[in-house]
Amino acid sequence: MKQEKRRFGDRKDGALIRDLDAMHFVVPLLYPNRCDNEAYISERIDLTNLNAYLARKNETEKEFPYTLFHAILTALVKTVTLRPKLNRFIQNKNMYQRNEVSASFVVKKKFADNAGEALAFIHAKDEDTIDTIHETIRGQVMFCRSDSKDRSTDSMEFFTKLPRFVSKTAVHFVTFLDRHGWCPRVLIATDPYYASVIISNLGSIKLKSGYHHLTNWGTCSLFCIIGEKGMNPVFAPDGSYEMRETLDLGLTIDERLADGYYYSKSIRLLKHLLENPELLDRPVSEEVDF
């Protein structure tokens, strides 16, 4: 993503959008909270082509196999790259264009009730493909499942060591810094709510896809829930159908960033990428005819 020279009014993580139309200028003033402006979209993906694609990729990759999660994360990164309004955020009643495309997710250190969690954060580049993102995820997962702590979790634990009245005051001050884009890097380096998109793979723990809220903290305007795979009817134009393995995605989006047509086209692109997964072998910045 091309970096513009920082101007007065910009944040360190985003550039102030100065050429908004009247509606998109006024709406953040009337509805300043992200949680009050959520639009939820559910989409079902036919996995026929994607399953075959992953099987081919894994013919030579045995140590850290390619998974649906890797493909979905790559498709989301490519969608956000090609549809830049998805990479905007509103904070302190102003709309900004994020400086980079990023994705975050939580890694469970092991599947147990009392097991800890760690935060993984990926900074995408225009030349990334599913192969480079797969390697980045491999490194993130290995780090998160070690005894090491990510920077944001380590910083948050500092507040738990303070007297409760002090920690409440400190957190209140940090939310003020967050609103103005002044949070210290050490606090938000791996904070998922500062990414372009957060992905939660509920299918890995045998749960269905569903709605997940956004937050007023941070800058993330897009949340994706991956549900459990299952067999469902896929209909042809003539009304006939066959049972295929499918996957449901739940997407929560800040509706203030763009209009419904822009979101509809963006979801069609995401679905097109997942049902034609060879496109994920191309750089995320490469345009797609869909």
Secondary structure as the mmCIF struct_conf table of DSSP 4:
data_model
#
loop_
_struct_conf.conf_type_id
_struct_conf.id
_struct_conf.beg_label_comp_id
_struct_conf.beg_label_asym_id
_struct_conf.beg_label_seq_id
_struct_conf.end_label_comp_id
_struct_conf.end_label_asym_id
_struct_conf.end_label_seq_id
HELX_LH_PP_P HELX_LH_PP_P1 LYS A 2 ARG A 6
TURN_TY1_P TURN_TY1_P1 PHE A 8 GLY A 9
STRN STRN1 ARG A 11 ARG A 11
TURN_TY1_P TURN_TY1_P2 LYS A 12 ASP A 13
STRN STRN2 GLY A 14 LEU A 16
HELX_LH_PP_P HELX_LH_PP_P2 ILE A 17 ILE A 17
HELX_RH_AL_P HELX_RH_AL_P1 ALA A 22 LEU A 30
HELX_RH_3T_P HELX_RH_3T_P1 ARG A 34 ASP A 36
BEND BEND1 ASN A 37 ASN A 37
STRN STRN3 GLU A 38 ASP A 46
HELX_RH_AL_P HELX_RH_AL_P2 THR A 48 LYS A 57
TURN_TY1_P TURN_TY1_P3 ASN A 58 THR A 60
BEND BEND2 GLU A 63 PHE A 64
HELX_RH_AL_P HELX_RH_AL_P3 LEU A 68 LEU A 82
BEND BEND3 ARG A 83 ARG A 83
HELX_RH_3T_P HELX_RH_3T_P2 PRO A 84 ASN A 87
STRN STRN4 ARG A 88 GLN A 91
TURN_TY1_P TURN_TY1_P4 ASN A 92 LYS A 93
STRN STRN5 ASN A 94 ARG A 98
BEND BEND4 ASN A 99 GLU A 100
STRN STRN6 SER A 102 LYS A 108
BEND BEND5 LYS A 109 ALA A 112
TURN_TY1_P TURN_TY1_P5 ASP A 113 ASN A 114
STRN STRN7 GLU A 117 HIS A 123
TURN_TY1_P TURN_TY1_P6 ASP A 126 GLU A 127
HELX_RH_AL_P HELX_RH_AL_P4 ILE A 130 CYS A 144
TURN_TY1_P TURN_TY1_P7 ARG A 145 ARG A 145
BEND BEND6 SER A 146 ASP A 147
HELX_RH_AL_P HELX_RH_AL_P5 ARG A 151 THR A 160
TURN_TY1_P TURN_TY1_P8 LYS A 161 LYS A 161
BEND BEND7 LEU A 162 LEU A 162
HELX_RH_AL_P HELX_RH_AL_P6 ARG A 164 HIS A 180
TURN_TY1_P TURN_TY1_P9 GLY A 181 GLY A 181
HELX_RH_AL_P HELX_RH_AL_P7 ARG A 185 ILE A 188
TURN_TY1_P TURN_TY1_P10 ALA A 189 THR A 190
HELX_RH_3T_P HELX_RH_3T_P3 PRO A 192 TYR A 194
BEND BEND8 ALA A 195 SER A 196
STRN STRN8 VAL A 197 ASN A 201
HELX_RH_3T_P HELX_RH_3T_P4 LEU A 202 ILE A 205
TURN_TY1_P TURN_TY1_P11 LYS A 206 LYS A 206
BEND BEND9 ASN A 216 THR A 219
STRN STRN9 LEU A 222 ILE A 226
STRN STRN10 GLY A 230 PHE A 235
TURN_TY1_P TURN_TY1_P12 PRO A 237 ASP A 238
BEND BEND10 GLY A 239 GLY A 239
STRN STRN11 TYR A 241 ASP A 254
TURN_TY1_P TURN_TY1_P13 GLU A 255 ARG A 256
BEND BEND11 LEU A 257 ALA A 258
HELX_RH_AL_P HELX_RH_AL_P8 GLY A 260 GLU A 275
BEND BEND12 ASN A 276 ASN A 276
HELX_RH_3T_P HELX_RH_3T_P5 PRO A 277 ASP A 281
BEND BEND13 ARG A 282 ARG A 282
TURN_TY1_P TURN_TY1_P14 VAL A 284 SER A 285
BEND BEND14 GLU A 286 GLU A 286
#
